[in-house]
Amino acid sequence: MRTVLIVAALLGAFLGPNFFRASWDAPAEAAVSEERPRLVAAMFRSSWCGACRILEPRVDDVRENYTDARMEFIRFDFTLGRRGGLREKAEEAGIADLYDQLEGRTGFLVLMDRESGQVFEIITTDYDRDNIAAAFDRWLQVTAGY
């Protein structure tokens, strides 16, 4: 429980200032193609992360049911030797600001609106498969209304 509180506090400190922002200031992020889904599921992981070893199989199991959903899955792997090009990957996806805030942190999946930059939910090891699916459904429904 203590670990969960620490992670929540850290994420709040880094994401808090941007949580309610209506739009991004960076022109590259504003120019994201309208053809891409608004809902982004960004996994921050590494091979040495214990939480990742718990969370990733859960997310992967649930993800199988969302292959046709309007949601883009992005994985940022901070394992040594695999970090190259991650910033560029974030820029291409239109979520560079989020990446800059969370770079190097691991063990969670961020659900966010690509267009506004609003973080909807942060999925951690506290979520079982049913909770993950419920979060996907909840935010797919919200972003479908845009």
Z-matrix of the N, CA and C atoms (Angstrom, degrees):
N
C 1 1.451
C 2 1.522 1 110.39
N 3 1.331 2 115.90 1 -38.44
C 4 1.463 3 119.48 2 -179.28
C 5 1.522 4 110.95 3 -63.48
N 6 1.328 5 116.76 4 -40.26
C 7 1.466 6 121.01 5 178.70
C 8 1.523 7 110.52 6 -61.37
N 9 1.322 8 116.35 7 -41.62
C 10 1.468 9 120.67 8 179.60
C 11 1.524 10 110.20 9 -61.26
N 12 1.324 11 116.52 10 -43.42
C 13 1.460 12 119.92 11 179.49
C 14 1.523 13 111.90 12 -64.70
N 15 1.321 14 116.91 13 -39.57
C 16 1.467 15 120.49 14 178.54
C 17 1.522 16 110.45 15 -64.79
N 18 1.344 17 116.72 16 -45.86
C 19 1.467 18 120.28 17 179.33
C 20 1.527 19 110.01 18 -62.38
N 21 1.319 20 117.03 19 -42.83
C 22 1.467 21 120.34 20 179.46
C 23 1.523 22 111.18 21 -62.44
N 24 1.323 23 116.62 22 -41.32
C 25 1.466 24 119.78 23 179.18
C 26 1.527 25 110.94 24 -65.17
N 27 1.331 26 117.02 25 -43.05
C 28 1.468 27 120.28 26 179.21
C 29 1.526 28 111.17 27 -63.56
N 30 1.324 29 116.42 28 -45.39
C 31 1.459 30 119.37 29 -179.88
C 32 1.520 31 111.19 30 -65.60
N 33 1.333 32 116.52 31 -37.86
C 34 1.460 33 119.91 32 176.86
C 35 1.510 34 112.19 33 -62.70
N 36 1.333 35 116.23 34 -39.50
C 37 1.463 36 120.24 35 179.80
C 38 1.516 37 111.40 36 -65.98
N 39 1.334 38 115.91 37 -37.04
C 40 1.459 39 118.77 38 -177.36
C 41 1.520 40 113.00 39 -86.19
N 42 1.328 41 117.03 40 -34.31
C 43 1.460 42 120.10 41 -176.64
C 44 1.523 43 112.66 42 -94.70
N 45 1.307 44 117.67 43 -23.02
C 46 1.458 45 122.51 44 -175.87
C 47 1.510 46 115.15 45 -48.44
N 48 1.335 47 118.55 46 -50.10
C 49 1.467 48 118.81 47 -177.46
C 50 1.520 49 113.86 48 -61.71
N 51 1.333 50 117.95 49 -23.97
C 52 1.461 51 120.59 50 -176.63
C 53 1.521 52 113.41 51 -104.37
N 54 1.324 53 117.69 52 -4.21
C 55 1.459 54 120.54 53 -172.67
C 56 1.525 55 112.35 54 -60.46
N 57 1.312 56 117.92 55 -41.38
C 58 1.462 57 120.66 56 -175.52
C 59 1.527 58 113.51 57 -101.78
N 60 1.310 59 117.51 58 6.81
C 61 1.457 60 119.14 59 178.99
C 62 1.511 61 110.57 60 -66.73
N 63 1.310 62 116.61 61 136.15
C 64 1.461 63 120.47 62 -177.47
C 65 1.522 64 112.15 63 -79.59
N 66 1.306 65 118.40 64 -29.57
C 67 1.459 66 120.03 65 -179.70
C 68 1.516 67 109.29 66 -153.86
N 69 1.329 68 114.90 67 164.76
C 70 1.461 69 120.75 68 179.61
C 71 1.513 70 109.80 69 -89.63
N 72 1.316 71 115.93 70 155.24
C 73 1.451 72 121.49 71 177.56
C 74 1.519 73 112.36 72 -87.30
N 75 1.326 74 116.57 73 -25.61
C 76 1.459 75 120.68 74 -174.89
C 77 1.526 76 110.87 75 -73.50
N 78 1.342 77 117.84 76 126.26
C 79 1.460 78 120.27 77 -177.95
C 80 1.522 79 113.53 78 -62.46
N 81 1.338 80 118.12 79 -33.96
C 82 1.462 81 120.45 80 -179.46
C 83 1.522 82 110.92 81 -63.49
N 84 1.323 83 117.19 82 -36.69
C 85 1.451 84 119.96 83 -179.30
C 86 1.521 85 111.12 84 -76.26
N 87 1.297 86 118.23 85 -29.59
C 88 1.457 87 121.88 86 178.99
C 89 1.530 88 111.09 87 -71.63
N 90 1.315 89 116.43 88 -21.68
C 91 1.452 90 121.04 89 -175.54
C 92 1.528 91 113.23 90 -93.34
N 93 1.322 92 118.02 91 18.14
C 94 1.456 93 121.16 92 179.97
C 95 1.525 94 109.10 93 -63.03
N 96 1.297 95 116.29 94 136.81
C 97 1.457 96 122.20 95 -177.87
C 98 1.518 97 111.67 96 -59.17
N 99 1.333 98 115.97 97 138.24
C 100 1.454 99 121.08 98 178.51
C 101 1.522 100 111.44 99 -71.23
N 102 1.333 101 117.60 100 -13.65
C 103 1.453 102 121.03 101 -179.82
C 104 1.529 103 111.82 102 -75.66
N 105 1.299 104 117.54 103 -19.78
C 106 1.455 105 121.02 104 -179.67
C 107 1.525 106 109.28 105 -82.23
N 108 1.324 107 116.91 106 146.60
C 109 1.467 108 118.64 107 179.17
C 110 1.523 109 111.84 108 -64.78
N 111 1.317 110 115.61 109 148.16
C 112 1.472 111 120.14 110 179.78
C 113 1.517 112 111.35 111 -74.18
N 114 1.325 113 117.68 112 -33.68
C 115 1.458 114 120.52 113 -178.12
C 116 1.519 115 109.73 114 -81.18
N 117 1.324 116 114.96 115 123.71
C 118 1.462 117 121.98 116 178.80
C 119 1.519 118 108.07 117 -116.77
N 120 1.316 119 115.63 118 134.75
C 121 1.463 120 122.39 119 174.13
C 122 1.531 121 106.36 120 -114.23
N 123 1.313 122 116.43 121 102.14
C 124 1.463 123 121.88 122 -175.07
C 125 1.529 124 110.22 123 -105.07
N 126 1.336 125 115.74 124 113.85
C 127 1.462 126 121.62 125 178.93
C 128 1.523 127 109.26 126 -91.22
N 129 1.308 128 115.71 127 127.75
C 130 1.460 129 122.65 128 175.36
C 131 1.520 130 105.93 129 -107.33
N 132 1.338 131 116.94 130 111.56
C 133 1.451 132 121.37 131 -170.32
C 134 1.528 133 112.63 132 -144.88
N 135 1.323 134 113.82 133 168.92
C 136 1.462 135 122.13 134 170.87
C 137 1.517 136 107.71 135 -158.55
N 138 1.318 137 115.96 136 164.06
C 139 1.468 138 119.78 137 -178.69
C 140 1.526 139 112.10 138 -72.73
N 141 1.318 140 117.80 139 -23.03
C 142 1.460 141 121.21 140 -178.19
C 143 1.520 142 113.43 141 -90.62
N 144 1.309 143 118.38 142 -0.12
C 145 1.470 144 123.38 143 -174.84
C 146 1.530 145 110.77 144 -87.92
N 147 1.328 146 116.37 145 117.04
C 148 1.458 147 121.17 146 178.76
C 149 1.514 148 112.92 147 -63.57
N 150 1.328 149 117.32 148 -41.30
C 151 1.461 150 120.85 149 179.21
C 152 1.535 151 110.76 150 -63.46
N 153 1.326 152 116.18 151 -34.91
C 154 1.471 153 120.45 152 179.30
C 155 1.521 154 110.70 153 -63.46
N 156 1.323 155 116.56 154 -37.89
C 157 1.467 156 121.11 155 -179.59
C 158 1.525 157 111.78 156 -66.50
N 159 1.304 158 116.36 157 -23.50
C 160 1.465 159 120.96 158 176.61
C 161 1.521 160 110.22 159 -87.59
N 162 1.319 161 116.78 160 -47.07
C 163 1.460 162 121.87 161 -172.31
C 164 1.528 163 113.28 162 -74.83
N 165 1.314 164 117.72 163 -44.22
C 166 1.469 165 119.85 164 -173.52
C 167 1.523 166 114.28 165 -57.74
N 168 1.327 167 120.46 166 -45.02
C 169 1.473 168 118.01 167 177.97
C 170 1.524 169 112.68 168 -61.10
N 171 1.319 170 116.96 169 -35.14
C 172 1.465 171 120.48 170 177.35
C 173 1.522 172 110.43 171 -64.10
N 174 1.327 173 116.01 172 -48.48
C 175 1.469 174 120.61 173 -179.44
C 176 1.522 175 109.88 174 -63.50
N 177 1.322 176 117.43 175 -43.32
C 178 1.467 177 120.54 176 -179.57
C 179 1.529 178 111.77 177 -62.10
N 180 1.340 179 117.41 178 -40.21
C 181 1.463 180 120.64 179 177.66
C 182 1.525 181 111.41 180 -61.99
N 183 1.323 182 116.19 181 -44.48
C 184 1.471 183 121.01 182 -178.65
C 185 1.522 184 110.22 183 -71.45
N 186 1.307 185 116.07 184 -38.25
C 187 1.471 186 121.35 185 -176.90
C 188 1.524 187 112.23 186 -57.73
N 189 1.313 188 117.40 187 -31.48
C 190 1.467 189 121.45 188 178.98
C 191 1.524 190 111.95 189 -55.36
N 192 1.329 191 117.23 190 -29.85
C 193 1.463 192 121.88 191 -179.50
C 194 1.529 193 112.87 192 -84.59
N 195 1.326 194 117.17 193 -1.18
C 196 1.469 195 121.20 194 -174.87
C 197 1.535 196 112.24 195 -123.43
N 198 1.318 197 117.24 196 26.41
C 199 1.463 198 119.94 197 -177.89
C 200 1.527 199 112.07 198 -64.86
N 201 1.330 200 117.88 199 -29.44
C 202 1.467 201 121.21 200 -179.80
C 203 1.525 202 112.90 201 -99.82
N 204 1.311 203 117.23 202 3.78
C 205 1.471 204 120.86 203 -177.47
C 206 1.524 205 110.91 204 -75.75
N 207 1.323 206 115.75 205 154.70
C 208 1.469 207 121.83 206 177.78
C 209 1.528 208 109.12 207 -81.11
N 210 1.334 209 114.76 208 67.68
C 211 1.455 210 122.32 209 -178.74
C 212 1.522 211 107.12 210 -146.03
N 213 1.330 212 115.82 211 134.61
C 214 1.460 213 120.16 212 179.02
C 215 1.525 214 109.37 213 -106.64
N 216 1.325 215 115.19 214 125.32
C 217 1.455 216 121.66 215 177.62
C 218 1.524 217 109.46 216 -94.71
N 219 1.317 218 115.52 217 129.22
C 220 1.464 219 122.06 218 178.58
C 221 1.516 220 107.90 219 -128.86
N 222 1.319 221 116.74 220 137.38
C 223 1.462 222 121.06 221 -178.75
C 224 1.521 223 109.49 222 -120.43
N 225 1.328 224 115.13 223 124.04
C 226 1.459 225 121.17 224 174.99
C 227 1.525 226 107.57 225 -106.85
N 228 1.329 227 115.47 226 109.34
C 229 1.463 228 122.00 227 -175.69
C 230 1.529 229 109.33 228 -100.52
N 231 1.325 230 116.07 229 110.45
C 232 1.461 231 121.84 230 -177.92
C 233 1.526 232 112.87 231 -93.76
N 234 1.322 233 117.58 232 17.43
C 235 1.452 234 121.30 233 174.40
C 236 1.523 235 108.35 234 -63.09
N 237 1.326 236 116.51 235 138.05
C 238 1.466 237 120.06 236 178.96
C 239 1.517 238 109.90 237 -54.17
N 240 1.312 239 116.24 238 134.95
C 241 1.451 240 121.92 239 -179.11
C 242 1.519 241 113.74 240 90.67
N 243 1.320 242 117.92 241 -9.45
C 244 1.469 243 120.94 242 -178.85
C 245 1.524 244 112.33 243 -118.69
N 246 1.302 245 117.70 244 6.50
C 247 1.464 246 121.62 245 -173.53
C 248 1.529 247 113.68 246 -79.57
N 249 1.291 248 117.45 247 -17.19
C 250 1.454 249 120.77 248 -176.46
C 251 1.514 250 112.27 249 -60.31
N 252 1.329 251 116.08 250 133.19
C 253 1.450 252 122.21 251 175.52
C 254 1.517 253 115.33 252 81.59
N 255 1.318 254 118.41 253 4.66
C 256 1.466 255 119.37 254 -178.54
C 257 1.526 256 111.98 255 -67.39
N 258 1.322 257 116.89 256 -40.17
C 259 1.475 258 120.17 257 179.23
C 260 1.526 259 110.26 258 -62.68
N 261 1.324 260 116.27 259 -41.80
C 262 1.463 261 120.89 260 178.49
C 263 1.529 262 110.66 261 -64.60
N 264 1.329 263 115.88 262 -38.80
C 265 1.463 264 120.88 263 177.45
C 266 1.533 265 109.91 264 -61.26
N 267 1.318 266 116.77 265 -41.10
C 268 1.464 267 121.56 266 178.73
C 269 1.529 268 110.62 267 -66.56
N 270 1.319 269 117.39 268 -41.40
C 271 1.469 270 120.86 269 177.69
C 272 1.521 271 110.38 270 -61.48
N 273 1.315 272 116.36 271 -45.77
C 274 1.457 273 121.17 272 -179.63
C 275 1.533 274 111.14 273 -61.02
N 276 1.323 275 116.21 274 -35.66
C 277 1.460 276 120.97 275 -179.85
C 278 1.522 277 112.62 276 -80.79
N 279 1.329 278 117.08 277 -10.89
C 280 1.464 279 120.37 278 -179.98
C 281 1.512 280 113.61 279 80.49
N 282 1.336 281 117.26 280 24.37
C 283 1.465 282 120.57 281 -179.15
C 284 1.535 283 110.83 282 -130.18
N 285 1.312 284 116.57 283 35.17
C 286 1.468 285 121.20 284 -176.64
C 287 1.521 286 112.47 285 -62.87
N 288 1.327 287 118.43 286 -36.48
C 289 1.458 288 120.45 287 -179.13
C 290 1.528 289 110.60 288 -64.27
N 291 1.324 290 116.79 289 -43.78
C 292 1.463 291 121.03 290 176.50
C 293 1.521 292 109.91 291 -60.78
N 294 1.316 293 116.80 292 -46.12
C 295 1.463 294 121.20 293 179.17
C 296 1.530 295 110.94 294 -58.28
N 297 1.322 296 116.79 295 -44.88
C 298 1.469 297 120.21 296 -179.37
C 299 1.526 298 111.41 297 -60.54
N 300 1.313 299 117.28 298 -35.82
C 301 1.460 300 121.19 299 -179.31
C 302 1.526 301 112.32 300 -73.63
N 303 1.321 302 117.44 301 -30.96
C 304 1.465 303 120.88 302 -172.25
C 305 1.527 304 114.00 303 -112.76
N 306 1.297 305 117.69 304 4.04
C 307 1.457 306 121.81 305 -176.70
C 308 1.527 307 111.30 306 -51.53
N 309 1.323 308 115.74 307 128.37
C 310 1.456 309 122.13 308 177.88
C 311 1.513 310 114.80 309 88.94
N 312 1.323 311 117.99 310 -14.08
C 313 1.461 312 120.58 311 178.12
C 314 1.531 313 108.16 312 -86.84
N 315 1.311 314 116.92 313 148.00
C 316 1.465 315 119.76 314 -174.49
C 317 1.523 316 111.33 315 -140.90
N 318 1.324 317 114.79 316 165.20
C 319 1.453 318 120.98 317 172.96
C 320 1.509 319 115.07 318 98.67
N 321 1.336 320 118.40 319 24.04
C 322 1.459 321 120.84 320 -179.33
C 323 1.521 322 110.43 321 -156.38
N 324 1.331 323 114.58 322 162.67
C 325 1.453 324 123.31 323 177.36
C 326 1.523 325 107.13 324 -122.42
N 327 1.324 326 116.58 325 126.96
C 328 1.463 327 121.81 326 -179.53
C 329 1.527 328 108.81 327 -101.55
N 330 1.330 329 116.40 328 127.18
C 331 1.462 330 121.87 329 172.55
C 332 1.518 331 106.94 330 -102.15
N 333 1.326 332 116.35 331 121.93
C 334 1.461 333 119.64 332 -175.39
C 335 1.517 334 111.72 333 -144.14
N 336 1.316 335 114.57 334 160.45
C 337 1.460 336 123.19 335 174.65
C 338 1.527 337 107.12 336 -89.30
N 339 1.314 338 116.09 337 114.17
C 340 1.466 339 120.31 338 -177.21
C 341 1.524 340 111.43 339 -61.00
N 342 1.329 341 117.51 340 -38.17
C 343 1.456 342 120.06 341 -174.42
C 344 1.529 343 112.68 342 -70.74
N 345 1.321 344 117.22 343 -46.88
C 346 1.467 345 120.03 344 -176.91
C 347 1.524 346 112.36 345 -91.56
N 348 1.327 347 117.47 346 -20.60
C 349 1.455 348 120.90 347 -176.19
C 350 1.514 349 113.36 348 82.91
N 351 1.326 350 117.54 349 3.83
C 352 1.457 351 120.87 350 -179.05
C 353 1.523 352 110.30 351 -71.45
N 354 1.321 353 115.95 352 129.01
C 355 1.452 354 121.42 353 174.07
C 356 1.522 355 107.01 354 -84.30
N 357 1.329 356 115.38 355 120.98
C 358 1.455 357 120.22 356 -179.32
C 359 1.527 358 111.74 357 -84.06
N 360 1.326 359 115.22 358 -46.58
C 361 1.459 360 119.05 359 -173.49
C 362 1.521 361 108.75 360 -159.29
N 363 1.324 362 115.19 361 149.56
C 364 1.459 363 121.54 362 175.77
C 365 1.522 364 107.25 363 -117.91
N 366 1.313 365 115.28 364 115.12
C 367 1.461 366 121.86 365 -176.84
C 368 1.529 367 108.42 366 -90.67
N 369 1.327 368 115.07 367 127.12
C 370 1.468 369 122.04 368 -178.72
C 371 1.525 370 109.00 369 -124.47
N 372 1.320 371 115.97 370 -172.96
C 373 1.464 372 120.70 371 178.97
C 374 1.524 373 112.37 372 -66.59
N 375 1.321 374 118.27 373 -10.82
C 376 1.466 375 120.88 374 175.39
C 377 1.525 376 111.73 375 -70.32
N 378 1.325 377 117.77 376 -15.86
C 379 1.461 378 122.70 377 -178.85
C 380 1.529 379 109.47 378 -90.53
N 381 1.333 380 115.87 379 129.01
C 382 1.457 381 119.07 380 169.85
C 383 1.528 382 107.84 381 -90.21
N 384 1.314 383 117.54 382 -177.87
C 385 1.460 384 121.06 383 -176.93
C 386 1.534 385 112.32 384 -59.64
N 387 1.328 386 116.83 385 -39.67
C 388 1.464 387 120.07 386 179.76
C 389 1.525 388 111.46 387 -65.76
N 390 1.336 389 117.20 388 -40.22
C 391 1.462 390 120.85 389 178.53
C 392 1.525 391 111.21 390 -66.11
N 393 1.322 392 116.50 391 -37.31
C 394 1.467 393 120.79 392 178.82
C 395 1.526 394 109.58 393 -65.24
N 396 1.323 395 116.93 394 -46.79
C 397 1.471 396 120.76 395 178.83
C 398 1.526 397 110.63 396 -61.69
N 399 1.323 398 117.21 397 -40.37
C 400 1.470 399 120.34 398 178.70
C 401 1.524 400 110.84 399 -63.39
N 402 1.333 401 117.26 400 -39.79
C 403 1.472 402 120.72 401 177.82
C 404 1.526 403 110.30 402 -64.91
N 405 1.323 404 117.42 403 -43.83
C 406 1.467 405 120.55 404 177.81
C 407 1.529 406 109.98 405 -59.02
N 408 1.335 407 116.47 406 -48.36
C 409 1.471 408 120.84 407 -178.68
C 410 1.522 409 111.33 408 -61.55
N 411 1.315 410 115.86 409 -44.04
C 412 1.479 411 121.30 410 -178.23
C 413 1.529 412 110.90 411 -58.55
N 414 1.319 413 116.85 412 -49.52
C 415 1.468 414 120.14 413 -174.26
C 416 1.522 415 112.33 414 -82.02
N 417 1.319 416 118.18 415 -23.99
C 418 1.469 417 119.53 416 171.33
C 419 1.526 418 109.88 417 -66.09
N 420 1.319 419 116.33 418 -38.79
C 421 1.456 420 120.60 419 178.11
C 422 1.532 421 110.94 420 -65.67
N 423 1.321 422 117.27 421 -41.58
C 424 1.461 423 120.85 422 179.48
C 425 1.526 424 111.04 423 -64.83
N 426 1.320 425 117.29 424 -46.38
C 427 1.474 426 120.15 425 -176.40
C 428 1.530 427 111.33 426 -75.98
N 429 1.310 428 119.15 427 -18.35
C 430 1.471 429 121.27 428 177.38
C 431 1.529 430 110.54 429 -69.10
N 432 1.332 431 116.93 430 -23.53
C 433 1.455 432 120.52 431 -178.42
C 434 1.513 433 113.80 432 -78.48
N 435 1.324 434 118.43 433 -4.15
C 436 1.466 435 121.10 434 -178.51
C 437 1.496 436 110.93 435 -81.69
